[in-house]
Amino acid sequence: MLYVSCYYQFISSLLITRCLQIEPDHQLPNTVFLKQRLLYNMNRLESYSVQNKENFLNKYLLISAEYECYVKHDPWTAISLYEQSIQHATANKFINDRAIAHERYSQCVSMRSVNFSFFMLQASFCDYQEWGAKRKTAQMLKKNIELGQLSNNRSTDPIIPDLSTSSQSSSTLDLQGLIRTSQIISTTIDMNALLFNVIKVIMETAGATNGCVIIDDKIEAMCDFNGEISTMCNLPIDKWRGGSKDIIRRVMETKQDLLLGNATMELESDPYVKKHLCKSILCMPILHQNDLRGCLYMNNDLMTDCFKPDNVKVLSILTSQLYGKYFESRMKGMEQLAQVQKKKAEQEEAHRLKQEEFIDRICHEIRNPIQGIVGNCEAMKDVIATISNHPNQVKQLLNSVNCIMICGQYQRVVTDDVLTLSKLELNKIVLDQVPVRISHIISNAIDMNRSESMRKKIDLKCEFNRIQEDTIVVMDGNRLTTVLMNLLTNAIKFTNQGEVCLTCTLHVDNNLEITIRDTGCGMEQSEMITLFNRFSQATQRIYSEYGGSGLGLFISKAIIDLMGGTISVTSDKGVGTEFKILVKVTMASFEQQQSIQNVKVEMPVRRVIDKLKVLVVEDNKINQRVVVRMLEKCACECKVADNGLQGLNIYKEGSFDLVVMDVSMPLMDGYTSSREIRKWEALQKKEKVYIVGLSGNVRDEHREAGLDSGMDDFMSKPIGQKEIDALVTKVLLYYSNGRSK
């Protein structure tokens, strides 16, 4: 019953595809029904082929080929399926199915290659003869009388006949070579093996002593005079020594076949022909869908008139098939390469995210204890300063506290450098082009280094040329400040006496030039070679004596490069060093100048708050106490919460003017807690509280995430009394000026 059902599905499917071949109109109602029925039959045949591959797979493959040809109109996929069906039918000795497959294959390619279609029809005729289908063969002979020429010349093996049989006619030889080569092309997956086998069969069939296959202006396969075959050569035509390059160029230019029976006589002027006394030459273009894709070249240096016109017809079909398979293989290779590259990119992105997460976590863990160190040291200094009974002990204690604070501040600098380096490597730094006052940037950098220069009794100078108080340019002021801080810190560190002078000049071509000159120890030429390298310092002695991570100058150069500028250094040992920055800037427009100059002061719409009520949400107990202590110095009333969930509940029950919200906490993080606070305020129609985020992560995306969650401001750890004082002042102004941030 299974075989009967399968055969019914098979025959009905052939009838359907025949109807679709005659009436291919997609819009006809009958056509839609036929396609649906064909799909149903294919599904049934597929299930039968799974149950019994030997009996039914060739039938399923044949109907699939018909579907691709007449429904999806994809002849190349159809050709591959026809050939697979023929192979399975041959392997399992279904001569009748093979005959049908050859016949349907012939009809599929009839509009594309008349010669190849006729060859498939000849194969079908021989199969029907062997099967004993006399009425069918009589009908085929009536339509094509030329098929009768094969009646007595058919080999026992219809697919791969013995090519050495001398009694076969040239047309039979062409047919057998064609079938053999078509089989190789359709069944071989590896491109190297495909080219090897195809050129071998072509050379044998055509009787060539040497030749080559050229695809896309490169020799991909060649056979030399000793019969040795090389494939995947990727050899330029000019470097090949096995044939006439002039003939190849002429054929590829004209797209016309060139057949020479006695090349020495017919083409005396060709250097290669003259040198090697070539007898027969066949050179023909490889055309695929009427486009030139390459060239097939063959020599026979032993015989004249070796190549026949029939060879040309057969080889044109074979080379077109070969390129089709070559193109298909190349596309698959490109797809595989794209998949490999995509997977590699995904792995690199995953590694980048993991690396970024690791750095953020480490920096957060470093910044938390630094917050405790700095905050407690400030508190200790305040307490020690009130003790006057033992001045010597007080001095020793103050020195110890200062040392601890310096260590904490240095640790913060290193942490910031690591984060900046991570951003540079991941291309995460984006310049923030905003209007800024050059004089303010320079003055602020000088002021931040003033105390250290005074401690070392060094004169810290600042000079301006063509820069006024109201000179406003468009640039990333924060990044420039980072560079200036690195250079000024180094200049003061390496100078024990004399001065450090910063000169800022705005040239007429809008080039901003900044020089930082010191009278320090200086450097020799050899010490400056690796100065801007990562983790590099001038000498090991410098590191031993002065310390440092070796990242400051590397980061400074990277930032200046990002700005499109240059940074250079000149130095004399024992005299001093000068760093020069040159950056092209854009002068601010009138509107941009107005935006930075016009500061609106709104009238108060709410009472002035004398004492802020603050909720500190922080999971680290030490940092809790430090922040609360600093806030209480500013006359604030504080309550604390150990996590975001507890902070949310306390906020709902109380009344607060400020929430200091840590970001990374258990149970509920600061982002979520801030969002929930804003939701509750909106639901209760309650006035919004000022929320400031506090985090050890200082990347821009963390700050943006905080502001997106409803926070009003964002601060990075560690923070000291100065930052708390500034925050309290800002919040008081925020409320007194009508909540205008």
Residue pairs with C-beta under 8 A, 6 or more apart in sequence:
2 48
2 51
2 52
3 55
5 44
5 48
6 44
6 45
6 48
6 55
6 56
6 59
9 41
9 44
9 45
9 48
10 41
10 45
10 59
10 62
10 63
12 37
12 41
13 38
13 41
13 42
13 45
13 63
13 66
14 63
14 66
14 100
14 104
16 34
16 37
16 38
16 41
17 38
17 63
17 66
17 67
17 69
17 70
17 104
19 30
19 34
20 31
20 34
20 35
20 38
20 70
20 71
21 70
21 107
23 30
23 31
24 31
24 70
25 31
26 32
35 71
38 63
38 67
38 71
39 67
41 63
42 60
42 63
42 64
42 67
45 56
45 59
45 60
45 63
46 60
48 56
48 59
48 60
49 56
49 57
49 59
49 60
54 92
55 92
57 88
58 85
58 86
58 88
58 89
58 92
58 94
58 97
58 98
58 101
59 85
59 97
61 81
61 82
61 84
61 85
61 88
62 81
62 82
62 85
62 97
62 100
62 101
62 104
64 81
65 77
65 78
65 79
65 80
65 81
65 82
65 85
65 101
65 104
65 105
65 108
66 78
66 104
68 74
68 75
68 77
68 78
68 81
69 75
69 78
69 108
75 108
75 109
75 112
76 324
76 328
78 108
79 105
79 108
79 109
79 186
79 321
80 186
82 101
82 104
82 105
82 108
83 105
83 182
83 183
83 186
83 187
84 186
84 187
85 97
85 101
86 98
86 101
86 102
86 105
86 159
87 159
87 183
87 187
89 95
89 97
89 98
89 101
90 98
90 158
90 159
95 127
95 130
95 131
95 158
96 127
96 131
96 133
98 127
98 158
99 124
99 127
99 128
99 131
99 133
100 124
102 120
102 121
102 123
102 124
102 127
103 120
103 121
103 124
105 120
105 124
106 117
106 118
106 120
106 121
106 124
107 117
109 116
109 117
109 120
110 117
113 317
113 320
115 313
115 314
115 316
115 317
116 178
116 317
118 144
118 146
119 174
119 175
119 178
119 179
119 314
119 317
121 140
121 144
121 147
122 147
122 150
122 175
123 158
123 175
123 179
124 140
125 137
125 140
125 141
125 144
125 147
125 150
126 150
126 154
126 158
127 158
128 136
128 137
128 140
129 137
129 151
129 154
130 154
130 158
140 147
141 147
141 148
149 169
149 171
150 172
150 175
153 167
153 168
153 169
153 172
155 161
155 162
155 165
155 176
159 179
159 180
159 183
160 176
160 179
160 180
160 183
161 168
161 172
161 176
163 173
163 176
163 177
163 180
163 204
163 205
168 176
170 308
170 310
171 310
173 205
174 205
174 310
174 311
174 313
174 314
177 201
177 202
177 204
177 205
177 314
178 314
178 317
178 318
180 201
180 205
181 198
181 201
181 202
181 205
181 318
181 321
182 318
182 321
184 194
184 197
184 198
184 201
185 194
185 198
185 318
185 321
185 322
185 324
185 325
186 325
188 194
188 197
188 325
189 329
191 232
191 326
191 329
191 330
191 333
192 231
192 232
194 322
194 325
194 326
194 329
195 213
195 220
195 221
195 231
195 232
195 326
196 221
196 229
196 231
198 213
198 221
198 318
198 322
199 211
199 212
199 213
199 221
199 222
199 223
199 229
199 231
200 223
200 229
202 208
202 211
202 296
202 298
202 315
202 318
203 210
203 211
203 223
203 298
205 311
205 314
206 282
206 298
206 306
206 307
206 311
206 315
207 300
207 303
207 306
207 307
208 223
208 282
208 298
208 299
208 300
208 306
208 307
209 225
209 299
209 300
209 301
209 302
210 222
210 223
210 224
210 225
210 242
210 243
210 298
210 299
210 301
211 222
211 223
211 242
211 243
211 296
211 297
211 298
211 299
212 219
212 221
212 222
212 223
212 240
212 242
212 243
212 296
212 297
213 219
213 220
213 221
213 222
213 286
213 294
213 295
213 296
213 319
213 322
214 220
214 237
214 248
214 252
214 286
214 294
214 295
214 296
214 297
215 286
215 293
215 294
215 323
215 326
216 293
216 294
217 236
217 237
217 294
218 233
218 234
218 235
218 236
218 237
219 233
219 234
219 235
219 236
219 237
219 240
220 231
220 232
220 233
220 234
220 294
220 326
221 229
221 230
221 231
221 232
221 233
222 229
222 230
222 233
222 235
222 240
222 242
223 229
223 230
224 230
224 242
225 242
225 301
237 245
237 248
237 249
238 245
242 299
243 272
243 281
243 297
243 299
244 267
244 270
244 271
244 272
244 273
244 278
244 281
244 283
244 297
245 272
246 270
246 271
246 272
247 258
247 267
247 270
247 272
247 281
247 283
247 297
248 283
248 295
248 297
250 258
251 257
251 258
251 283
251 284
251 285
251 295
251 297
252 285
252 292
252 294
252 295
255 285
255 287
255 292
256 285
257 282
257 283
257 284
257 285
257 312
257 316
258 281
258 282
258 283
258 284
259 281
259 282
259 307
259 309
259 312
260 266
260 267
260 278
260 280
260 281
260 282
261 280
261 304
261 305
261 306
261 307
262 279
262 280
262 304
262 305
263 270
263 273
263 278
263 279
263 280
263 281
264 273
264 274
264 277
264 278
264 279
267 273
267 281
268 274
272 278
273 281
276 299
276 301
277 301
278 299
278 300
278 301
279 300
279 301
279 302
279 303
279 304
279 306
280 299
280 300
280 303
280 304
280 305
280 306
280 307
281 297
281 298
281 299
281 300
281 307
282 296
282 297
282 298
282 307
282 311
282 312
282 315
283 295
283 296
283 297
283 298
284 295
284 296
284 312
284 315
284 316
284 319
285 292
285 294
285 295
286 292
286 293
286 294
286 295
286 296
286 319
286 320
286 322
286 323
287 293
287 316
287 319
287 320
288 320
288 323
288 324
288 327
293 323
293 327
294 319
294 323
296 315
296 319
298 307
300 306
300 307
352 426
355 422
355 426
356 422
356 426
359 418
359 419
359 422
360 697
360 699
360 702
363 415
363 418
363 419
363 696
363 697
363 698
364 664
364 695
364 696
364 697
365 696
366 411
366 415
366 696
367 412
367 415
367 696
367 716
367 717
367 718
368 620
368 623
368 696
368 717
369 622
370 408
370 411
370 412
370 415
370 717
370 718
371 620
371 622
371 623
371 626
371 696
371 717
371 718
371 719
372 620
372 622
372 623
372 626
373 404
373 405
373 407
373 408
373 718
374 405
374 408
374 409
374 718
374 719
374 720
375 623
375 626
375 627
375 629
375 630
375 718
375 719
375 720
376 622
376 626
377 401
377 404
377 405
377 408
378 405
378 630
378 720
378 721
379 626
379 629
380 397
380 401
381 398
381 401
384 394
384 397
384 398
384 401
385 394
385 398
387 394
388 394
408 718
410 547
412 718
413 549
414 549
414 551
416 698
417 549
417 551
417 552
417 555
418 551
419 698
419 699
420 429
420 482
420 551
420 555
421 534
421 551
421 554
421 555
422 428
423 429
423 699
424 555
424 558
428 699
428 700
429 479
429 559
429 562
430 700
431 475
431 476
431 479
431 562
431 563
432 476
432 478
432 479
433 474
433 475
433 476
433 586
434 474
434 475
434 476
434 477
435 472
435 473
435 474
435 588
435 592
435 593
435 595
435 596
436 472
436 473
436 474
436 475
436 477
436 596
437 469
437 470
437 471
437 472
437 596
438 467
438 471
438 472
438 473
438 504
438 506
438 512
439 464
439 467
439 468
439 469
439 471
441 477
441 480
441 481
441 484
442 462
442 464
442 484
442 502
442 504
442 514
443 462
444 481
445 481
445 484
445 485
445 488
445 502
446 460
446 462
446 488
446 502
448 485
449 460
449 485
449 488
449 489
449 492
450 460
452 489
452 492
453 459
453 460
453 492
453 500
454 460
456 492
456 495
456 496
457 497
458 492
458 495
458 496
458 497
458 498
458 499
458 500
459 498
459 499
459 500
460 492
460 499
460 500
461 499
461 500
461 501
461 502
462 501
462 502
462 503
462 504
463 501
463 502
463 503
463 504
464 503
464 504
464 505
465 503
465 504
465 505
465 506
466 505
466 506
466 507
467 504
467 505
467 506
470 593
470 597
471 506
472 587
472 588
472 592
472 593
472 596
473 506
473 510
473 512
473 585
473 586
473 587
473 588
474 585
474 586
474 587
474 588
474 592
475 512
475 563
475 583
475 585
475 586
476 563
479 559
479 562
479 563
480 559
480 563
480 583
482 555
482 556
482 559
483 556
483 559
483 560
483 567
483 581
484 502
484 514
484 516
486 552
486 553
486 555
486 556
487 516
487 556
487 579
488 500
488 502
488 516
489 552
490 552
490 553
491 500
491 516
491 517
491 518
491 520
491 577
491 579
492 500
492 518
493 546
493 548
494 518
494 520
494 521
494 546
494 577
495 518
495 519
495 520
495 521
495 576
496 520
496 521
497 519
498 518
498 519
498 520
498 576
499 518
499 519
500 516
500 517
500 518
500 519
501 516
501 517
501 518
502 514
502 515
502 516
503 514
503 515
503 517
504 512
504 513
504 514
505 512
505 513
505 514
506 512
506 513
506 585
507 513
510 584
510 585
510 586
510 587
511 582
511 583
511 584
511 585
512 581
512 582
512 583
512 584
512 585
513 580
513 581
513 582
514 580
514 581
514 583
515 578
515 579
515 580
515 581
516 578
516 579
517 576
517 577
517 578
517 579
518 576
518 577
518 578
519 575
519 576
520 576
520 577
521 573
521 574
522 571
522 572
522 573
522 574
522 575
522 576
522 577
523 531
523 538
523 571
523 573
523 577
524 571
524 573
527 538
527 539
527 571
528 538
528 569
528 571
530 536
531 538
531 553
531 569
532 553
532 554
532 556
532 557
532 567
533 550
533 554
534 550
534 551
534 554
535 549
535 550
535 551
535 554
536 550
536 554
537 543
537 548
537 550
542 548
543 550
556 567
557 567
560 566
560 567
560 581
560 583
563 583
564 583
564 584
565 581
565 582
565 583
565 584
566 581
566 582
567 579
567 580
567 581
567 582
568 579
568 580
569 577
569 578
569 579
569 580
570 577
570 578
570 580
571 577
571 578
588 596
600 740
601 737
602 737
602 738
602 740
603 738
604 736
604 737
604 738
605 738
605 739
606 735
606 736
606 738
606 739
608 732
608 735
608 736
609 657
609 732
609 735
609 736
610 635
611 635
611 636
611 637
612 631
612 634
612 635
612 636
612 637
612 657
612 658
612 728
612 731
612 732
613 636
613 637
613 639
613 654
613 655
613 656
613 657
613 658
614 631
614 636
614 637
614 638
614 639
614 656
614 657
614 658
614 659
614 660
615 638
615 639
615 640
615 641
615 647
615 650
615 651
615 654
615 656
615 658
615 659
615 660
616 624
616 627
616 628
616 631
616 638
616 639
616 640
616 641
616 660
617 640
617 641
617 643
617 644
617 646
617 647
617 659
617 660
617 661
617 662
617 665
617 670
617 673
618 624
618 627
618 640
618 641
618 642
618 660
618 662
618 665
618 694
619 642
619 643
619 662
619 664
619 665
619 666
620 662
623 662
623 717
624 640
627 660
627 694
627 719
627 724
628 638
628 640
630 719
630 720
630 721
630 724
631 638
631 660
631 724
631 728
632 638
633 721
633 724
634 724
634 725
634 728
636 658
636 728
639 650
639 654
639 656
641 647
641 650
642 665
643 665
643 666
643 667
643 668
644 661
644 665
644 667
644 668
644 669
644 670
644 672
644 673
645 667
645 668
645 673
646 667
647 659
647 661
647 673
648 668
648 673
648 676
648 677
648 680
651 659
651 677
651 680
651 689
652 680
656 689
657 689
657 690
657 731
657 735
658 689
658 690
658 691
658 692
658 727
658 728
658 731
659 674
659 677
659 689
659 690
659 691
659 692
660 692
660 694
661 670
661 673
661 674
661 691
661 692
661 693
661 694
661 711
662 670
662 693
662 694
662 695
663 669
663 670
663 671
663 693
663 694
663 695
663 697
663 702
663 706
664 670
664 695
664 696
664 697
665 673
668 676
670 693
670 694
670 695
670 706
670 709
670 711
671 705
671 706
671 709
672 709
674 691
674 693
674 706
674 709
674 710
674 711
675 709
675 710
677 689
677 691
677 710
678 688
678 709
678 710
680 686
681 687
681 688
681 689
688 739
690 712
690 713
690 731
690 734
690 735
691 710
691 711
691 712
691 713
692 711
692 712
692 713
692 714
692 715
692 727
693 703
693 706
693 711
693 713
693 714
693 715
694 715
694 716
694 717
694 719
695 702
695 706
695 714
695 715
695 716
695 717
696 716
696 717
697 716
698 716
702 714
703 714
706 714
707 714
712 734
712 741
713 727
713 730
715 723
715 727
734 740
734 741
